[in-house]
Amino acid sequence: MANAERQMPGHVAAAYRDAVDNIVFLKRQQWLATNYVLLLYVAIFVISAHYFSRTDVARNWLGVITIAAFVVHWWMMHLFQPAFPG
């Protein structure tokens, strides 16, 4: 009874390590997508400050890009989120 701990079998350890690596990868992808869309929002804000009183076409395109960025980001988060519980 000196060694009461049982060692984890090799195939279980490999499956566990693979699962952890997958969660870490998905979390990294989630943050990467969030950082890129935030950078895009900042760029849209700066561009809109420059072109705010210029033309309606520029403002319309910036609105379309903002909405498209939100939809793509929401879709990416929707894809990543069910892959892991927390």
C-alpha positions as CSV (number, residue, x, y, z in Angstrom):
1,M,0.0,0.0,0.0
2,A,3.0,2.3,-0.2
3,N,2.0,3.5,-3.7
4,A,-1.8,4.0,-3.3
5,E,-2.0,6.2,-6.4
6,R,-2.7,4.4,-9.7
7,Q,-0.9,5.5,-12.8
8,M,-3.0,6.7,-15.7
9,P,-2.7,4.4,-18.7
10,G,-0.8,5.8,-21.7
11,H,-3.8,5.9,-24.0
12,V,-5.9,7.8,-21.4
13,A,-3.1,10.3,-20.8
14,A,-2.8,10.9,-24.5
15,A,-6.5,11.4,-24.9
16,Y,-6.6,13.8,-22.0
17,R,-3.6,15.7,-23.4
18,D,-5.3,15.9,-26.8
19,A,-8.5,17.2,-25.2
20,V,-6.7,19.9,-23.2
21,D,-4.7,21.0,-26.3
22,N,-7.9,21.2,-28.3
23,I,-9.6,23.4,-25.6
24,V,-6.5,25.7,-25.4
25,F,-6.5,26.0,-29.2
26,L,-10.2,26.9,-29.3
27,K,-9.8,29.5,-26.5
28,R,-6.9,31.0,-28.4
29,Q,-8.9,31.2,-31.6
30,Q,-11.8,32.8,-29.7
31,W,-9.6,35.5,-28.4
32,L,-7.9,36.0,-31.8
33,A,-11.3,36.5,-33.5
34,T,-12.4,38.9,-30.7
35,N,-9.2,40.9,-31.0
36,Y,-9.4,41.2,-34.8
37,V,-13.0,42.3,-34.7
38,L,-12.2,44.9,-32.0
39,L,-9.3,46.2,-34.1
40,L,-11.8,46.4,-37.1
41,Y,-14.2,48.4,-34.9
42,V,-11.5,50.8,-33.9
43,A,-10.5,51.3,-37.6
44,I,-14.2,51.9,-38.5
45,F,-14.5,54.4,-35.7
46,V,-11.3,56.3,-36.8
47,I,-12.4,56.2,-40.4
48,S,-15.9,57.4,-39.6
49,A,-14.5,60.3,-37.6
50,H,-12.6,61.3,-40.7
51,Y,-15.4,60.9,-43.2
52,F,-18.4,61.6,-40.9
53,S,-19.5,64.8,-42.7
54,R,-18.2,63.8,-46.2
55,T,-20.5,61.5,-48.1
56,D,-23.5,59.2,-47.4
57,V,-21.9,56.4,-49.4
58,A,-18.8,56.3,-47.1
59,R,-21.1,56.2,-44.0
60,N,-23.3,53.5,-45.6
61,W,-20.3,51.3,-46.4
62,L,-18.9,51.7,-42.8
63,G,-22.3,50.7,-41.5
64,V,-22.4,47.6,-43.7
65,I,-18.8,46.7,-42.7
66,T,-19.7,47.1,-39.0
67,I,-22.8,44.9,-39.3
68,A,-20.9,42.3,-41.3
69,A,-18.0,42.2,-38.8
70,F,-20.5,41.7,-36.0
71,V,-22.3,38.9,-37.8
72,V,-19.0,37.1,-38.7
73,H,-17.7,37.4,-35.2
74,W,-21.0,36.2,-33.7
75,W,-20.9,33.2,-36.1
76,M,-17.3,32.4,-35.1
77,M,-18.1,32.5,-31.4
78,H,-21.2,30.4,-32.1
79,L,-19.0,27.8,-33.8
80,F,-16.3,27.8,-31.0
81,Q,-18.5,27.9,-27.9
82,P,-20.3,24.5,-28.2
83,A,-16.9,22.8,-28.5
84,F,-16.1,23.2,-24.8
85,P,-18.2,24.0,-21.7
86,G,-16.2,26.8,-20.1
